[in-house]
Amino acid sequence: MATPSILSLPWGEAPVGQDFHTALGAHLGVQLRGALSPEDCARYSRGVLDGRDAWNEDFDGEQFSLGRAWYTHLEQGKSQEYFAGARASNLLVERLVPGLVRAMHERVATLVGAPTAQRRGWCCPGIHIFPAGEWVAQHGGVIHADIEGLPPDHAQAQAPALSFVLMLQPPEEGGGLRLWDRFHRQDDALDPAQVAGIPQATVGYEAGDLVVFDSYRLHQIQPFSGALPRLSMT
């Protein structure tokens, strides 16, 4: 049996449409290197960092978001605030990082071979900030699947869903994304003992890399070190 792997290709060699779906089905995830230029990443990262006063604080400062992020609001009992502030949140993101949301939509559409649209009443893709030295930097994130935003029937049937993570600023060392060869049908986090022995692989990011994986696949942000916060859009 082949060892589960991550397919890593330059953005210019990305499979598209059905070829992309076939490639994704044969690997734990697909990494497209250089989906954004270093210059664009630097510009967007400055916008995120300059917008510090507008960040949402989540889990007592363990992480932050620019614009409202669904899973953080859901897990903190702030779902009503999320939807009530969606329009203002989207306007804020566009003001601070103009063009980033459009760039994300364009790259998703290119890969899947179909138009993308903003989900009505929801916020745009979330921009996540994991500060240096805090809990995730020291211990890594929780082991989970990305199914919180799926309708219950969709998730129960494990109907197709994909996660796209665009790295704007990687930390100085570490902070990759570990993907397991296992799917999960619940939105609660798993203990490391529950995934012990399951084959896995870790993606190491550079600024501008776009990583795509099945939303039901178990994954986890790895610990990181250095002074830089980890900035990504999901």
C-alpha positions in Angstrom: 0.0 0.0 0.0 1.4 3.4 -1.0 2.2 5.9 1.8 -0.3 8.7 1.9 1.2 11.8 0.4 0.7 15.5 -0.4 0.9 16.5 -4.1 3.0 19.7 -4.3 3.1 21.6 -7.6 3.9 25.2 -8.8 0.7 27.2 -9.3 1.4 27.3 -13.0 1.3 23.5 -13.2 -1.9 23.1 -11.2 -4.4 20.5 -12.5 -7.8 22.1 -13.1 -11.4 20.9 -13.3 -11.8 17.1 -13.2 -8.0 16.6 -13.2 -7.8 18.6 -10.0 -10.5 16.5 -8.3 -8.8 13.3 -9.4 -5.5 14.5 -8.0 -7.1 15.5 -4.7 -8.8 12.1 -4.4 -5.4 10.4 -4.8 -3.6 12.4 -2.1 -4.1 13.7 1.4 -4.0 17.3 -0.1 -2.8 19.4 -2.9 -0.3 22.2 -2.4 -0.1 24.8 -5.1 3.1 26.8 -4.6 3.1 30.5 -5.5 -0.6 30.9 -5.9 0.1 34.5 -4.8 3.3 36.4 -5.4 5.6 37.3 -2.5 4.9 41.0 -3.2 1.1 40.4 -2.9 1.5 38.4 0.2 3.7 41.1 1.8 1.1 43.8 0.9 -1.8 41.8 2.2 0.1 40.9 5.4 0.8 44.5 6.1 -2.9 45.2 5.7 -3.8 42.5 8.2 -1.2 43.7 10.7 -2.1 47.4 10.2 -5.7 46.5 11.0 -4.8 45.2 14.5 -7.3 47.4 16.2 -10.1 45.7 14.1 -9.2 42.1 14.9 -11.7 39.9 16.6 -10.1 38.3 19.7 -11.0 34.6 20.0 -10.5 32.1 22.8 -9.0 34.6 25.2 -6.3 35.7 22.8 -5.3 32.3 21.7 -6.0 33.4 18.1 -7.6 36.4 16.2 -9.4 37.0 13.0 -9.7 39.9 10.6 -13.3 39.9 9.7 -15.7 37.5 11.3 -14.8 33.8 11.2 -17.6 31.3 11.4 -16.0 28.5 13.5 -14.7 30.9 16.1 -18.0 32.6 16.5 -19.9 29.3 16.6 -17.6 27.8 19.2 -17.9 30.9 21.4 -21.7 31.2 21.2 -21.6 34.2 18.9 -23.5 33.0 15.9 -26.0 35.8 16.0 -23.2 38.4 16.1 -21.6 36.7 13.1 -24.6 37.0 10.8 -25.7 40.4 12.1 -22.2 41.8 11.3 -21.5 39.9 8.1 -21.9 42.9 5.7 -19.8 45.2 7.9 -17.2 42.5 8.3 -16.9 42.0 4.5 -16.5 45.7 4.0 -13.8 45.9 6.6 -11.8 43.1 5.0 -12.1 44.7 1.6 -10.9 48.0 3.0 -7.9 46.6 4.8 -6.8 44.0 2.2 -8.4 45.2 -1.1 -8.5 42.5 -3.7 -7.6 39.5 -1.5 -11.1 38.0 -1.4 -11.4 38.3 -5.2 -8.0 36.7 -5.6 -9.1 33.8 -3.4 -12.3 33.3 -5.4 -10.5 33.4 -8.7 -8.0 30.7 -7.6 -10.7 28.4 -6.2 -12.7 28.8 -9.4 -9.7 28.0 -11.5 -9.0 24.8 -9.6 -12.5 23.4 -9.4 -13.4 24.5 -12.9 -16.6 26.3 -11.9 -17.6 29.8 -10.8 -17.6 30.6 -7.1 -20.0 32.9 -5.3 -20.1 34.4 -1.8 -22.6 32.5 0.3 -25.6 34.8 0.9 -25.6 36.3 4.4 -22.2 34.9 5.4 -18.9 36.5 5.8 -16.1 36.3 3.2 -13.2 33.8 3.6 -11.7 34.1 7.1 -8.3 35.7 7.8 -6.8 33.9 10.8 -4.0 35.3 13.0 -2.1 33.0 15.3 0.2 35.1 17.5 3.8 34.0 18.2 4.3 32.5 21.6 0.6 31.8 22.3 -1.1 28.4 22.8 -1.2 27.3 19.2 2.4 28.4 18.6 3.5 26.3 21.7 1.2 23.3 21.4 -0.3 23.3 17.9 -4.0 23.6 17.1 -6.8 21.1 17.7 -7.2 18.0 15.5 -10.4 18.6 13.7 -12.4 18.5 10.4 -13.9 21.6 8.7 -17.6 20.8 8.7 -19.1 23.5 11.0 -20.5 25.5 8.2 -22.1 22.6 6.3 -25.9 21.9 6.5 -26.5 18.9 8.7 -27.8 16.7 5.9 -24.8 17.6 3.7 -22.4 16.7 6.5 -24.2 13.5 7.5 -24.1 12.3 3.9 -20.4 13.4 3.7 -21.3 15.1 0.4 -18.4 16.9 -1.3 -16.7 19.8 0.5 -13.3 21.3 0.1 -11.1 23.5 2.3 -8.7 26.0 0.8 -6.0 27.5 3.0 -3.9 30.4 1.5 -0.7 31.3 3.5 -0.1 35.0 3.6 2.7 35.0 6.2 4.2 31.7 7.6 5.9 31.8 10.9 9.7 31.8 11.0 9.8 28.0 11.8 7.2 25.3 11.9 3.4 26.0 11.7 2.8 23.6 8.9 -0.5 21.7 8.4 -0.7 18.0 9.3 -3.2 16.0 7.3 -4.3 12.5 8.4 -5.5 9.6 6.2 -8.8 9.6 8.1 -12.1 11.4 7.7 -14.3 12.7 10.5 -18.0 13.3 10.5 -18.3 15.4 13.7 -17.3 18.9 14.5 -15.6 18.2 17.8 -11.9 18.1 18.3 -10.0 14.9 18.7 -7.4 13.9 21.3 -3.9 13.0 19.9 -4.3 9.5 21.2 -7.3 9.0 18.9 -5.1 9.5 15.8 -2.1 7.6 17.0 -0.8 5.3 14.3 -2.9 6.7 11.5 -0.8 7.6 8.5 -0.3 11.4 8.0 1.8 14.0 6.3 2.6 17.6 7.0 2.6 20.5 4.5 5.3 23.1 5.0 4.1 26.5 3.8 5.8 29.4 2.1 4.1 32.7 1.6 1.6 32.5 -1.3 1.1 28.7 -1.1 -2.5 27.5 -1.4 -3.3 24.1 0.2 -6.5 22.2 -0.6 -7.9 19.2 1.1 -11.2 17.4 1.7 -13.0 19.3 4.5 -13.8 16.0 6.3 -10.1 15.1 6.5 -8.6 15.4 10.0 -6.0 18.1 10.1 -4.0 20.2 12.6 -1.8 23.3 12.7 1.6 22.4 13.9 3.5 24.3 16.6 5.8 27.1 15.5 8.5 29.4 16.8 9.9 32.9 16.1 8.5 36.4 16.4 6.2 36.4 13.4 2.5 35.6 13.7 1.0 33.0 11.4 -1.4 34.7 8.9 -3.7 32.7 6.6 -7.0 32.9 4.7 -9.4 30.0 4.8 
